[in-house]
């Protein structure tokens, strides 16, 4: 019944990473970006937190400097509305 994959913590090697959501803040193109519920993984033992690599990639794709949609202001990205519950992730991937 347990269909949640097991991800060992890279920090303490003993704990297990659990799906979590954390406040994420970054600056992209001089604009402060705040995501209150950013997908992350938190170790149940040492508390180490890794932001979800897939979500980070998506965020970078939205705000990448070469993205010309900044000139088209009729549609702004809504990160918080994305469905982040069914995204397959691998917390061991580091970019
Ligand atoms: Zn740990």
PDB file of the backbone (N, CA, C, O) and the ligand in Angstrom, with CONECT records:
HET     ZN  A 101       1
ATOM      1  N   UNK A   1       0.819  -1.206   0.000  1.00  0.00           N
ATOM      2  CA  UNK A   1       0.000   0.000   0.000  1.00  0.00           C
ATOM      3  C   UNK A   1       0.849   1.250   0.000  1.00  0.00           C
ATOM      4  O   UNK A   1       0.400   2.330  -0.383  1.00  0.00           O
ATOM      5  N   UNK A   2       2.088   1.084   0.438  1.00  0.00           N
ATOM      6  CA  UNK A   2       2.969   2.252   0.497  1.00  0.00           C
ATOM      7  C   UNK A   2       3.626   2.476  -0.864  1.00  0.00           C
ATOM      8  O   UNK A   2       4.629   1.842  -1.192  1.00  0.00           O
ATOM      9  N   UNK A   3       3.057   3.373  -1.640  1.00  0.00           N
ATOM     10  CA  UNK A   3       3.586   3.623  -2.973  1.00  0.00           C
ATOM     11  C   UNK A   3       4.536   4.810  -3.001  1.00  0.00           C
ATOM     12  O   UNK A   3       4.945   5.260  -4.072  1.00  0.00           O
ATOM     13  N   UNK A   4       4.886   5.314  -1.824  1.00  0.00           N
ATOM     14  CA  UNK A   4       5.820   6.437  -1.786  1.00  0.00           C
ATOM     15  C   UNK A   4       7.249   5.901  -1.822  1.00  0.00           C
ATOM     16  O   UNK A   4       7.618   5.065  -0.998  1.00  0.00           O
ATOM     17  N   UNK A   5       8.050   6.374  -2.767  1.00  0.00           N
ATOM     18  CA  UNK A   5       9.429   5.878  -2.868  1.00  0.00           C
ATOM     19  C   UNK A   5      10.253   6.271  -1.652  1.00  0.00           C
ATOM     20  O   UNK A   5       9.979   7.264  -0.979  1.00  0.00           O
ATOM     21  N   UNK A   6      11.258   5.470  -1.399  1.00  0.00           N
ATOM     22  CA  UNK A   6      12.115   5.712  -0.249  1.00  0.00           C
ATOM     23  C   UNK A   6      13.369   6.462  -0.702  1.00  0.00           C
ATOM     24  O   UNK A   6      14.111   5.995  -1.566  1.00  0.00           O
ATOM     25  N   UNK A   7      13.587   7.622  -0.106  1.00  0.00           N
ATOM     26  CA  UNK A   7      14.743   8.435  -0.468  1.00  0.00           C
ATOM     27  C   UNK A   7      15.615   8.641   0.759  1.00  0.00           C
ATOM     28  O   UNK A   7      15.225   9.371   1.669  1.00  0.00           O
ATOM     29  N   UNK A   8      16.781   8.017   0.805  1.00  0.00           N
ATOM     30  CA  UNK A   8      17.670   8.218   1.954  1.00  0.00           C
ATOM     31  C   UNK A   8      18.271   9.616   1.937  1.00  0.00           C
ATOM     32  O   UNK A   8      18.511  10.191   0.875  1.00  0.00           O
ATOM     33  N   UNK A   9      18.510  10.150   3.123  1.00  0.00           N
ATOM     34  CA  UNK A   9      19.086  11.485   3.242  1.00  0.00           C
ATOM     35  C   UNK A   9      20.560  11.447   2.857  1.00  0.00           C
ATOM     36  O   UNK A   9      21.306  10.576   3.304  1.00  0.00           O
ATOM     37  N   UNK A  10      20.969  12.395   2.027  1.00  0.00           N
ATOM     38  CA  UNK A  10      22.360  12.454   1.591  1.00  0.00           C
ATOM     39  C   UNK A  10      23.262  13.057   2.673  1.00  0.00           C
ATOM     40  O   UNK A  10      24.486  12.936   2.611  1.00  0.00           O
ATOM     41  N   UNK A  11      22.658  13.694   3.642  1.00  0.00           N
ATOM     42  CA  UNK A  11      23.437  14.381   4.667  1.00  0.00           C
ATOM     43  C   UNK A  11      23.814  13.440   5.808  1.00  0.00           C
ATOM     44  O   UNK A  11      24.992  13.268   6.121  1.00  0.00           O
ATOM     45  N   UNK A  12      22.811  12.841   6.417  1.00  0.00           N
ATOM     46  CA  UNK A  12      23.080  11.998   7.586  1.00  0.00           C
ATOM     47  C   UNK A  12      23.107  10.509   7.230  1.00  0.00           C
ATOM     48  O   UNK A  12      23.523   9.686   8.046  1.00  0.00           O
ATOM     49  N   UNK A  13      22.666  10.159   6.014  1.00  0.00           N
ATOM     50  CA  UNK A  13      22.680   8.781   5.516  1.00  0.00           C
ATOM     51  C   UNK A  13      21.752   7.853   6.293  1.00  0.00           C
ATOM     52  O   UNK A  13      21.685   6.661   5.994  1.00  0.00           O
ATOM     53  N   UNK A  14      21.053   8.366   7.262  1.00  0.00           N
ATOM     54  CA  UNK A  14      20.191   7.535   8.094  1.00  0.00           C
ATOM     55  C   UNK A  14      18.725   7.926   7.943  1.00  0.00           C
ATOM     56  O   UNK A  14      17.844   7.070   7.861  1.00  0.00           O
ATOM     57  N   UNK A  15      18.484   9.225   7.908  1.00  0.00           N
ATOM     58  CA  UNK A  15      17.110   9.709   7.831  1.00  0.00           C
ATOM     59  C   UNK A  15      16.498   9.482   6.455  1.00  0.00           C
ATOM     60  O   UNK A  15      17.169   9.073   5.507  1.00  0.00           O
ATOM     61  N   UNK A  16      15.211   9.759   6.382  1.00  0.00           N
ATOM     62  CA  UNK A  16      14.472   9.596   5.142  1.00  0.00           C
ATOM     63  C   UNK A  16      13.888  10.936   4.725  1.00  0.00           C
ATOM     64  O   UNK A  16      13.375  11.697   5.546  1.00  0.00           O
ATOM     65  N   UNK A  17      13.978  11.207   3.419  1.00  0.00           N
ATOM     66  CA  UNK A  17      13.422  12.460   2.917  1.00  0.00           C
ATOM     67  C   UNK A  17      11.927  12.332   2.714  1.00  0.00           C
ATOM     68  O   UNK A  17      11.439  11.353   2.149  1.00  0.00           O
ATOM     69  N   UNK A  18      11.209  13.335   3.185  1.00  0.00           N
ATOM     70  CA  UNK A  18       9.758  13.341   3.035  1.00  0.00           C
ATOM     71  C   UNK A  18       9.331  14.568   2.253  1.00  0.00           C
ATOM     72  O   UNK A  18       9.951  15.630   2.319  1.00  0.00           O
ATOM     73  N   UNK A  19       8.244  14.383   1.506  1.00  0.00           N
ATOM     74  CA  UNK A  19       7.679  15.478   0.733  1.00  0.00           C
ATOM     75  C   UNK A  19       7.321  16.618   1.676  1.00  0.00           C
ATOM     76  O   UNK A  19       6.718  16.413   2.730  1.00  0.00           O
ATOM     77  N   UNK A  20       7.704  17.814   1.275  1.00  0.00           N
ATOM     78  CA  UNK A  20       7.459  18.958   2.121  1.00  0.00           C
ATOM     79  C   UNK A  20       7.265  20.194   1.241  1.00  0.00           C
ATOM     80  O   UNK A  20       7.531  20.166   0.040  1.00  0.00           O
ATOM     81  N   UNK A  21       6.814  21.239   1.840  1.00  0.00           N
ATOM     82  CA  UNK A  21       6.684  22.501   1.123  1.00  0.00           C
ATOM     83  C   UNK A  21       7.300  23.595   1.968  1.00  0.00           C
ATOM     84  O   UNK A  21       7.048  23.692   3.169  1.00  0.00           O
ATOM     85  N   UNK A  22       8.107  24.412   1.325  1.00  0.00           N
ATOM     86  CA  UNK A  22       8.833  25.420   2.069  1.00  0.00           C
ATOM     87  C   UNK A  22       8.790  26.749   1.332  1.00  0.00           C
ATOM     88  O   UNK A  22       8.544  26.811   0.127  1.00  0.00           O
ATOM     89  N   UNK A  23       9.035  27.794   2.083  1.00  0.00           N
ATOM     90  CA  UNK A  23       9.093  29.118   1.485  1.00  0.00           C
ATOM     91  C   UNK A  23      10.369  29.219   0.650  1.00  0.00           C
ATOM     92  O   UNK A  23      11.460  28.894   1.120  1.00  0.00           O
ATOM     93  N   UNK A  24      10.217  29.671  -0.589  1.00  0.00           N
ATOM     94  CA  UNK A  24      11.358  29.780  -1.493  1.00  0.00           C
ATOM     95  C   UNK A  24      11.482  31.206  -1.967  1.00  0.00           C
ATOM     96  O   UNK A  24      10.500  31.824  -2.378  1.00  0.00           O
ATOM     97  N   UNK A  25      12.696  31.728  -1.910  1.00  0.00           N
ATOM     98  CA  UNK A  25      12.930  33.096  -2.350  1.00  0.00           C
ATOM     99  C   UNK A  25      14.176  33.131  -3.228  1.00  0.00           C
ATOM    100  O   UNK A  25      15.206  32.547  -2.890  1.00  0.00           O
ATOM    101  N   UNK A  26      14.067  33.816  -4.346  1.00  0.00           N
ATOM    102  CA  UNK A  26      15.213  33.974  -5.217  1.00  0.00           C
ATOM    103  C   UNK A  26      15.077  35.285  -5.974  1.00  0.00           C
ATOM    104  O   UNK A  26      14.029  35.931  -5.938  1.00  0.00           O
ATOM    105  N   UNK A  27      16.135  35.666  -6.652  1.00  0.00           N
ATOM    106  CA  UNK A  27      16.084  36.866  -7.478  1.00  0.00           C
ATOM    107  C   UNK A  27      16.420  36.470  -8.906  1.00  0.00           C
ATOM    108  O   UNK A  27      17.506  35.961  -9.182  1.00  0.00           O
ATOM    109  N   UNK A  28      15.486  36.709  -9.801  1.00  0.00           N
ATOM    110  CA  UNK A  28      15.662  36.354 -11.199  1.00  0.00           C
ATOM    111  C   UNK A  28      15.521  37.614 -12.043  1.00  0.00           C
ATOM    112  O   UNK A  28      14.473  38.258 -12.036  1.00  0.00           O
ATOM    113  N   UNK A  29      16.567  37.958 -12.762  1.00  0.00           N
ATOM    114  CA  UNK A  29      16.517  39.133 -13.628  1.00  0.00           C
ATOM    115  C   UNK A  29      16.257  40.414 -12.858  1.00  0.00           C
ATOM    116  O   UNK A  29      15.635  41.343 -13.374  1.00  0.00           O
ATOM    117  N   UNK A  30      16.740  40.463 -11.603  1.00  0.00           N
ATOM    118  CA  UNK A  30      16.555  41.656 -10.791  1.00  0.00           C
ATOM    119  C   UNK A  30      15.202  41.717 -10.102  1.00  0.00           C
ATOM    120  O   UNK A  30      14.922  42.653  -9.353  1.00  0.00           O
ATOM    121  N   UNK A  31      14.361  40.718 -10.356  1.00  0.00           N
ATOM    122  CA  UNK A  31      13.037  40.687  -9.739  1.00  0.00           C
ATOM    123  C   UNK A  31      13.021  39.672  -8.604  1.00  0.00           C
ATOM    124  O   UNK A  31      13.393  38.516  -8.809  1.00  0.00           O
ATOM    125  N   UNK A  32      12.600  40.078  -7.418  1.00  0.00           N
ATOM    126  CA  UNK A  32      12.464  39.114  -6.316  1.00  0.00           C
ATOM    127  C   UNK A  32      11.302  38.169  -6.573  1.00  0.00           C
ATOM    128  O   UNK A  32      10.198  38.604  -6.900  1.00  0.00           O
ATOM    129  N   UNK A  33      11.554  36.878  -6.424  1.00  0.00           N
ATOM    130  CA  UNK A  33      10.528  35.867  -6.644  1.00  0.00           C
ATOM    131  C   UNK A  33      10.278  35.138  -5.328  1.00  0.00           C
ATOM    132  O   UNK A  33      11.200  34.570  -4.743  1.00  0.00           O
ATOM    133  N   UNK A  34       9.041  35.154  -4.871  1.00  0.00           N
ATOM    134  CA  UNK A  34       8.675  34.463  -3.639  1.00  0.00           C
ATOM    135  C   UNK A  34       7.666  33.367  -3.951  1.00  0.00           C
ATOM    136  O   UNK A  34       6.654  33.608  -4.609  1.00  0.00           O
ATOM    137  N   UNK A  35       7.949  32.171  -3.476  1.00  0.00           N
ATOM    138  CA  UNK A  35       7.004  31.066  -3.621  1.00  0.00           C
ATOM    139  C   UNK A  35       6.741  30.503  -2.227  1.00  0.00           C
ATOM    140  O   UNK A  35       7.610  29.845  -1.656  1.00  0.00           O
ATOM    141  N   UNK A  36       5.554  30.752  -1.671  1.00  0.00           N
ATOM    142  CA  UNK A  36       5.295  30.340  -0.281  1.00  0.00           C
ATOM    143  C   UNK A  36       5.227  28.837  -0.096  1.00  0.00           C
ATOM    144  O   UNK A  36       5.553  28.342   0.983  1.00  0.00           O
ATOM    145  N   UNK A  37       4.818  28.102  -1.105  1.00  0.00           N
ATOM    146  CA  UNK A  37       4.679  26.646  -0.958  1.00  0.00           C
ATOM    147  C   UNK A  37       5.470  25.931  -2.037  1.00  0.00           C
ATOM    148  O   UNK A  37       4.906  25.240  -2.886  1.00  0.00           O
ATOM    149  N   UNK A  38       6.777  26.104  -1.996  1.00  0.00           N
ATOM    150  CA  UNK A  38       7.627  25.488  -3.008  1.00  0.00           C
ATOM    151  C   UNK A  38       7.886  24.031  -2.646  1.00  0.00           C
ATOM    152  O   UNK A  38       8.182  23.722  -1.492  1.00  0.00           O
ATOM    153  N   UNK A  39       7.777  23.126  -3.629  1.00  0.00           N
ATOM    154  CA  UNK A  39       8.017  21.707  -3.341  1.00  0.00           C
ATOM    155  C   UNK A  39       9.443  21.470  -2.842  1.00  0.00           C
ATOM    156  O   UNK A  39      10.408  21.975  -3.417  1.00  0.00           O
ATOM    157  N   UNK A  40       9.554  20.710  -1.785  1.00  0.00           N
ATOM    158  CA  UNK A  40      10.869  20.447  -1.204  1.00  0.00           C
ATOM    159  C   UNK A  40      10.864  19.057  -0.570  1.00  0.00           C
ATOM    160  O   UNK A  40       9.833  18.390  -0.489  1.00  0.00           O
ATOM    161  N   UNK A  41      12.039  18.647  -0.127  1.00  0.00           N
ATOM    162  CA  UNK A  41      12.200  17.373   0.589  1.00  0.00           C
ATOM    163  C   UNK A  41      12.935  17.649   1.889  1.00  0.00           C
ATOM    164  O   UNK A  41      13.977  18.306   1.901  1.00  0.00           O
ATOM    165  N   UNK A  42      12.387  17.146   2.972  1.00  0.00           N
ATOM    166  CA  UNK A  42      12.979  17.385   4.277  1.00  0.00           C
ATOM    167  C   UNK A  42      13.311  16.062   4.951  1.00  0.00           C
ATOM    168  O   UNK A  42      12.504  15.132   4.955  1.00  0.00           O
ATOM    169  N   UNK A  43      14.493  15.992   5.511  1.00  0.00           N
ATOM    170  CA  UNK A  43      14.921  14.790   6.233  1.00  0.00           C
ATOM    171  C   UNK A  43      14.222  14.739   7.592  1.00  0.00           C
ATOM    172  O   UNK A  43      14.154  15.737   8.310  1.00  0.00           O
ATOM    173  N   UNK A  44      13.701  13.547   7.930  1.00  0.00           N
ATOM    174  CA  UNK A  44      12.990  13.420   9.207  1.00  0.00           C
ATOM    175  C   UNK A  44      13.939  13.303  10.394  1.00  0.00           C
ATOM    176  O   UNK A  44      13.502  13.324  11.545  1.00  0.00           O
ATOM    177  N   UNK A  45      15.228  13.182  10.119  1.00  0.00           N
ATOM    178  CA  UNK A  45      16.175  13.007  11.221  1.00  0.00           C
ATOM    179  C   UNK A  45      17.006  14.271  11.464  1.00  0.00           C
ATOM    180  O   UNK A  45      16.993  14.832  12.559  1.00  0.00           O
ATOM    181  N   UNK A  46      17.730  14.710  10.423  1.00  0.00           N
ATOM    182  CA  UNK A  46      18.631  15.850  10.625  1.00  0.00           C
ATOM    183  C   UNK A  46      17.998  17.166  10.176  1.00  0.00           C
ATOM    184  O   UNK A  46      18.530  18.238  10.463  1.00  0.00           O
ATOM    185  N   UNK A  47      16.876  17.092   9.479  1.00  0.00           N
ATOM    186  CA  UNK A  47      16.193  18.320   9.103  1.00  0.00           C
ATOM    187  C   UNK A  47      16.725  18.968   7.845  1.00  0.00           C
ATOM    188  O   UNK A  47      16.309  20.075   7.502  1.00  0.00           O
ATOM    189  N   UNK A  48      17.632  18.310   7.150  1.00  0.00           N
ATOM    190  CA  UNK A  48      18.157  18.852   5.912  1.00  0.00           C
ATOM    191  C   UNK A  48      17.020  19.019   4.905  1.00  0.00           C
ATOM    192  O   UNK A  48      16.170  18.140   4.767  1.00  0.00           O
ATOM    193  N   UNK A  49      17.012  20.142   4.210  1.00  0.00           N
ATOM    194  CA  UNK A  49      15.950  20.396   3.249  1.00  0.00           C
ATOM    195  C   UNK A  49      16.546  20.657   1.873  1.00  0.00           C
ATOM    196  O   UNK A  49      17.432  21.493   1.698  1.00  0.00           O
ATOM    197  N   UNK A  50      16.027  19.908   0.903  1.00  0.00           N
ATOM    198  CA  UNK A  50      16.419  20.136  -0.491  1.00  0.00           C
ATOM    199  C   UNK A  50      15.186  20.567  -1.265  1.00  0.00           C
ATOM    200  O   UNK A  50      14.126  19.948  -1.178  1.00  0.00           O
ATOM    201  N   UNK A  51      15.347  21.635  -2.019  1.00  0.00           N
ATOM    202  CA  UNK A  51      14.232  22.019  -2.872  1.00  0.00           C
ATOM    203  C   UNK A  51      14.102  21.028  -4.014  1.00  0.00           C
ATOM    204  O   UNK A  51      15.090  20.474  -4.495  1.00  0.00           O
ATOM    205  N   UNK A  52      12.871  20.817  -4.435  1.00  0.00           N
ATOM    206  CA  UNK A  52      12.583  19.843  -5.484  1.00  0.00           C
ATOM    207  C   UNK A  52      13.282  20.248  -6.778  1.00  0.00           C
ATOM    208  O   UNK A  52      13.089  21.353  -7.284  1.00  0.00           O
ATOM    209  N   UNK A  53      14.110  19.322  -7.313  1.00  0.00           N
ATOM    210  CA  UNK A  53      14.919  19.660  -8.482  1.00  0.00           C
ATOM    211  C   UNK A  53      14.054  19.907  -9.714  1.00  0.00           C
ATOM    212  O   UNK A  53      14.387  20.750 -10.546  1.00  0.00           O
ATOM    213  N   UNK A  54      12.952  19.179  -9.834  1.00  0.00           N
ATOM    214  CA  UNK A  54      12.065  19.379 -10.977  1.00  0.00           C
ATOM    215  C   UNK A  54      11.397  20.748 -10.903  1.00  0.00           C
ATOM    216  O   UNK A  54      11.271  21.451 -11.905  1.00  0.00           O
ATOM    217  N   UNK A  55      10.973  21.109  -9.695  1.00  0.00           N
ATOM    218  CA  UNK A  55      10.328  22.405  -9.517  1.00  0.00           C
ATOM    219  C   UNK A  55      11.315  23.542  -9.760  1.00  0.00           C
ATOM    220  O   UNK A  55      10.956  24.579 -10.316  1.00  0.00           O
ATOM    221  N   UNK A  56      12.573  23.336  -9.334  1.00  0.00           N
ATOM    222  CA  UNK A  56      13.596  24.352  -9.569  1.00  0.00           C
ATOM    223  C   UNK A  56      13.826  24.544 -11.065  1.00  0.00           C
ATOM    224  O   UNK A  56      13.977  25.667 -11.545  1.00  0.00           O
ATOM    225  N   UNK A  57      13.850  23.430 -11.793  1.00  0.00           N
ATOM    226  CA  UNK A  57      14.054  23.508 -13.236  1.00  0.00           C
ATOM    227  C   UNK A  57      12.901  24.253 -13.904  1.00  0.00           C
ATOM    228  O   UNK A  57      13.106  25.061 -14.810  1.00  0.00           O
ATOM    229  N   UNK A  58      11.704  23.969 -13.445  1.00  0.00           N
ATOM    230  CA  UNK A  58      10.529  24.664 -13.990  1.00  0.00           C
ATOM    231  C   UNK A  58      10.611  26.159 -13.711  1.00  0.00           C
ATOM    232  O   UNK A  58      10.311  26.985 -14.573  1.00  0.00           O
ATOM    233  N   UNK A  59      11.018  26.486 -12.504  1.00  0.00           N
ATOM    234  CA  UNK A  59      11.108  27.890 -12.121  1.00  0.00           C
ATOM    235  C   UNK A  59      12.136  28.607 -12.979  1.00  0.00           C
ATOM    236  O   UNK A  59      11.903  29.729 -13.428  1.00  0.00           O
ATOM    237  N   UNK A  60      13.274  27.961 -13.205  1.00  0.00           N
ATOM    238  CA  UNK A  60      14.320  28.567 -14.029  1.00  0.00           C
ATOM    239  C   UNK A  60      13.863  28.711 -15.468  1.00  0.00           C
ATOM    240  O   UNK A  60      14.220  29.674 -16.148  1.00  0.00           O
ATOM    241  N   UNK A  61      13.072  27.753 -15.932  1.00  0.00           N
ATOM    242  CA  UNK A  61      12.567  27.823 -17.303  1.00  0.00           C
ATOM    243  C   UNK A  61      11.624  29.008 -17.472  1.00  0.00           C
ATOM    244  O   UNK A  61      11.591  29.651 -18.521  1.00  0.00           O
ATOM    245  N   UNK A  62      10.860  29.283 -16.423  1.00  0.00           N
ATOM    246  CA  UNK A  62       9.909  30.395 -16.493  1.00  0.00           C
ATOM    247  C   UNK A  62      10.634  31.733 -16.498  1.00  0.00           C
ATOM    248  O   UNK A  62      10.255  32.655 -17.220  1.00  0.00           O
ATOM    249  N   UNK A  63      11.681  31.828 -15.685  1.00  0.00           N
ATOM    250  CA  UNK A  63      12.330  33.114 -15.502  1.00  0.00           C
ATOM    251  C   UNK A  63      13.692  33.219 -16.180  1.00  0.00           C
ATOM    252  O   UNK A  63      14.463  34.132 -15.884  1.00  0.00           O
ATOM    253  N   UNK A  64      13.990  32.304 -17.074  1.00  0.00           N
ATOM    254  CA  UNK A  64      15.301  32.342 -17.702  1.00  0.00           C
ATOM    255  C   UNK A  64      15.466  33.642 -18.496  1.00  0.00           C
ATOM    256  O   UNK A  64      14.512  34.112 -19.115  1.00  0.00           O
ATOM    257  N   UNK A  65      16.661  34.221 -18.481  1.00  0.00           N
ATOM    258  CA  UNK A  65      16.898  35.540 -19.088  1.00  0.00           C
ATOM    259  C   UNK A  65      16.547  35.590 -20.570  1.00  0.00           C
ATOM    260  O   UNK A  65      16.143  36.637 -21.076  1.00  0.00           O
ATOM    261  N   UNK A  66      16.696  34.472 -21.267  1.00  0.00           N
ATOM    262  CA  UNK A  66      16.449  34.463 -22.700  1.00  0.00           C
ATOM    263  C   UNK A  66      14.972  34.373 -23.046  1.00  0.00           C
ATOM    264  O   UNK A  66      14.577  34.462 -24.208  1.00  0.00           O
ATOM    265  N   UNK A  67      14.173  34.195 -22.012  1.00  0.00           N
ATOM    266  CA  UNK A  67      12.746  34.069 -22.266  1.00  0.00           C
ATOM    267  C   UNK A  67      12.192  35.430 -22.670  1.00  0.00           C
ATOM    268  O   UNK A  67      12.217  36.381 -21.889  1.00  0.00           O
ATOM    269  N   UNK A  68      11.701  35.507 -23.881  1.00  0.00           N
ATOM    270  CA  UNK A  68      11.286  36.804 -24.418  1.00  0.00           C
ATOM    271  C   UNK A  68       9.880  37.185 -24.000  1.00  0.00           C
ATOM    272  O   UNK A  68       9.407  38.268 -24.346  1.00  0.00           O
ATOM    273  N   UNK A  69       9.208  36.321 -23.265  1.00  0.00           N
ATOM    274  CA  UNK A  69       7.819  36.617 -22.913  1.00  0.00           C
ATOM    275  C   UNK A  69       7.719  37.759 -21.897  1.00  0.00           C
ATOM    276  O   UNK A  69       6.625  38.237 -21.597  1.00  0.00           O
ATOM    277  N   UNK A  70       8.870  38.191 -21.372  1.00  0.00           N
ATOM    278  CA  UNK A  70       8.815  39.333 -20.447  1.00  0.00           C
ATOM    279  C   UNK A  70       8.260  40.564 -21.135  1.00  0.00           C
ATOM    280  O   UNK A  70       7.713  41.453 -20.482  1.00  0.00           O
ATOM    281  N   UNK A  71       8.399  40.619 -22.440  1.00  0.00           N
ATOM    282  CA  UNK A  71       7.877  41.763 -23.164  1.00  0.00           C
ATOM    283  C   UNK A  71       6.377  41.639 -23.385  1.00  0.00           C
ATOM    284  O   UNK A  71       5.706  42.620 -23.708  1.00  0.00           O
ATOM    285  N   UNK A  72       5.857  40.439 -23.210  1.00  0.00           N
ATOM    286  CA  UNK A  72       4.428  40.235 -23.367  1.00  0.00           C
ATOM    287  C   UNK A  72       3.816  40.107 -21.978  1.00  0.00           C
ATOM    288  O   UNK A  72       3.800  39.026 -21.390  1.00  0.00           O
ATOM    289  N   UNK A  73       3.330  41.190 -21.479  1.00  0.00           N
ATOM    290  CA  UNK A  73       2.932  41.249 -20.086  1.00  0.00           C
ATOM    291  C   UNK A  73       1.486  40.859 -19.861  1.00  0.00           C
ATOM    292  O   UNK A  73       0.964  41.045 -18.761  1.00  0.00           O
ATOM    293  N   UNK A  74       0.830  40.327 -20.866  1.00  0.00           N
ATOM    294  CA  UNK A  74      -0.582  39.999 -20.685  1.00  0.00           C
ATOM    295  C   UNK A  74      -0.756  38.723 -19.877  1.00  0.00           C
ATOM    296  O   UNK A  74      -1.861  38.417 -19.431  1.00  0.00           O
ATOM    297  N   UNK A  75       0.328  37.978 -19.686  1.00  0.00           N
ATOM    298  CA  UNK A  75       0.202  36.737 -18.931  1.00  0.00           C
ATOM    299  C   UNK A  75       1.422  36.554 -18.045  1.00  0.00           C
ATOM    300  O   UNK A  75       2.540  36.394 -18.534  1.00  0.00           O
ATOM    301  N   UNK A  76       1.201  36.577 -16.762  1.00  0.00           N
ATOM    302  CA  UNK A  76       2.300  36.386 -15.828  1.00  0.00           C
ATOM    303  C   UNK A  76       2.233  34.979 -15.254  1.00  0.00           C
ATOM    304  O   UNK A  76       1.146  34.445 -15.034  1.00  0.00           O
ATOM    305  N   UNK A  77       3.384  34.383 -15.014  1.00  0.00           N
ATOM    306  CA  UNK A  77       3.407  33.001 -14.516  1.00  0.00           C
ATOM    307  C   UNK A  77       2.821  32.888 -13.120  1.00  0.00           C
ATOM    308  O   UNK A  77       3.044  33.741 -12.261  1.00  0.00           O
ATOM    309  N   UNK A  78       2.079  31.834 -12.916  1.00  0.00           N
ATOM    310  CA  UNK A  78       1.500  31.581 -11.592  1.00  0.00           C
ATOM    311  C   UNK A  78       2.052  30.261 -11.081  1.00  0.00           C
ATOM    312  O   UNK A  78       1.503  29.197 -11.367  1.00  0.00           O
ATOM    313  N   UNK A  79       3.097  30.331 -10.353  1.00  0.00           N
ATOM    314  CA  UNK A  79       3.778  29.125  -9.906  1.00  0.00           C
ATOM    315  C   UNK A  79       2.950  28.387  -8.860  1.00  0.00           C
ATOM    316  O   UNK A  79       2.897  27.158  -8.849  1.00  0.00           O
ATOM    317  N   UNK A  80       2.313  29.143  -7.993  1.00  0.00           N
ATOM    318  CA  UNK A  80       1.608  28.519  -6.884  1.00  0.00           C
ATOM    319  C   UNK A  80       0.415  27.709  -7.356  1.00  0.00           C
ATOM    320  O   UNK A  80      -0.074  26.849  -6.624  1.00  0.00           O
ATOM    321  N   UNK A  81      -0.063  27.968  -8.570  1.00  0.00           N
ATOM    322  CA  UNK A  81      -1.240  27.263  -9.063  1.00  0.00           C
ATOM    323  C   UNK A  81      -0.882  25.941  -9.726  1.00  0.00           C
ATOM    324  O   UNK A  81      -1.765  25.156 -10.071  1.00  0.00           O
ATOM    325  N   UNK A  82       0.388  25.699  -9.901  1.00  0.00           N
ATOM    326  CA  UNK A  82       0.764  24.469 -10.579  1.00  0.00           C
ATOM    327  C   UNK A  82       0.495  23.262  -9.695  1.00  0.00           C
ATOM    328  O   UNK A  82       0.605  23.319  -8.470  1.00  0.00           O
ATOM    329  N   UNK A  83       0.144  22.188 -10.344  1.00  0.00           N
ATOM    330  CA  UNK A  83      -0.089  20.957  -9.600  1.00  0.00           C
ATOM    331  C   UNK A  83       1.252  20.311  -9.276  1.00  0.00           C
ATOM    332  O   UNK A  83       1.888  19.701 -10.136  1.00  0.00           O
ATOM    333  N   UNK A  84       1.665  20.451  -8.039  1.00  0.00           N
ATOM    334  CA  UNK A  84       2.968  19.926  -7.665  1.00  0.00           C
ATOM    335  C   UNK A  84       2.844  18.674  -6.818  1.00  0.00           C
ATOM    336  O   UNK A  84       3.787  18.293  -6.123  1.00  0.00           O
ATOM    337  N   UNK A  85       1.701  18.039  -6.870  1.00  0.00           N
ATOM    338  CA  UNK A  85       1.535  16.846  -6.052  1.00  0.00           C
ATOM    339  C   UNK A  85       1.820  15.575  -6.842  1.00  0.00           C
ATOM    340  O   UNK A  85       2.126  14.538  -6.254  1.00  0.00           O
ATOM    341  N   UNK A  86       1.723  15.643  -8.164  1.00  0.00           N
ATOM    342  CA  UNK A  86       1.876  14.425  -8.957  1.00  0.00           C
ATOM    343  C   UNK A  86       3.111  14.475  -9.843  1.00  0.00           C
ATOM    344  O   UNK A  86       3.210  13.732 -10.819  1.00  0.00           O
ATOM    345  N   UNK A  87       4.047  15.346  -9.505  1.00  0.00           N
ATOM    346  CA  UNK A  87       5.237  15.451 -10.324  1.00  0.00           C
ATOM    347  C   UNK A  87       6.254  14.407  -9.879  1.00  0.00           C
ATOM    348  O   UNK A  87       6.629  14.383  -8.707  1.00  0.00           O
ATOM    349  N   UNK A  88       6.705  13.549 -10.780  1.00  0.00           N
ATOM    350  CA  UNK A  88       7.739  12.586 -10.409  1.00  0.00           C
ATOM    351  C   UNK A  88       9.061  13.296 -10.146  1.00  0.00           C
ATOM    352  O   UNK A  88       9.510  14.117 -10.945  1.00  0.00           O
ATOM    353  N   UNK A  89       9.660  12.976  -9.041  1.00  0.00           N
ATOM    354  CA  UNK A  89      10.867  13.695  -8.661  1.00  0.00           C
ATOM    355  C   UNK A  89      11.953  12.728  -8.226  1.00  0.00           C
ATOM    356  O   UNK A  89      11.687  11.592  -7.833  1.00  0.00           O
ATOM    357  N   UNK A  90      13.147  13.196  -8.306  1.00  0.00           N
ATOM    358  CA  UNK A  90      14.292  12.456  -7.802  1.00  0.00           C
ATOM    359  C   UNK A  90      15.152  13.417  -6.997  1.00  0.00           C
ATOM    360  O   UNK A  90      15.916  14.193  -7.571  1.00  0.00           O
ATOM    361  N   UNK A  91      15.039  13.376  -5.700  1.00  0.00           N
ATOM    362  CA  UNK A  91      15.770  14.348  -4.869  1.00  0.00           C
ATOM    363  C   UNK A  91      17.272  14.149  -4.909  1.00  0.00           C
ATOM    364  O   UNK A  91      18.016  14.990  -4.403  1.00  0.00           O
ATOM    365  N   UNK A  92      17.732  13.065  -5.495  1.00  0.00           N
ATOM    366  CA  UNK A  92      19.173  12.834  -5.530  1.00  0.00           C
ATOM    367  C   UNK A  92      19.840  13.492  -6.734  1.00  0.00           C
ATOM    368  O   UNK A  92      21.062  13.461  -6.873  1.00  0.00           O
ATOM    369  N   UNK A  93      19.027  14.083  -7.595  1.00  0.00           N
ATOM    370  CA  UNK A  93      19.579  14.782  -8.748  1.00  0.00           C
ATOM    371  C   UNK A  93      19.978  16.183  -8.326  1.00  0.00           C
ATOM    372  O   UNK A  93      19.165  16.940  -7.794  1.00  0.00           O
ATOM    373  N   UNK A  94      21.205  16.514  -8.560  1.00  0.00           N
ATOM    374  CA  UNK A  94      21.663  17.851  -8.198  1.00  0.00           C
ATOM    375  C   UNK A  94      22.057  18.612  -9.450  1.00  0.00           C
ATOM    376  O   UNK A  94      22.781  18.104 -10.307  1.00  0.00           O
ATOM    377  N   UNK A  95      21.565  19.844  -9.538  1.00  0.00           N
ATOM    378  CA  UNK A  95      21.874  20.647 -10.723  1.00  0.00           C
ATOM    379  C   UNK A  95      22.754  21.799 -10.352  1.00  0.00           C
ATOM    380  O   UNK A  95      23.125  22.595 -11.215  1.00  0.00           O
TER     381      UNK A  95
HETATM  382 ZN    ZN A 101      19.305  13.603   7.264  1.00  0.00          ZN
END
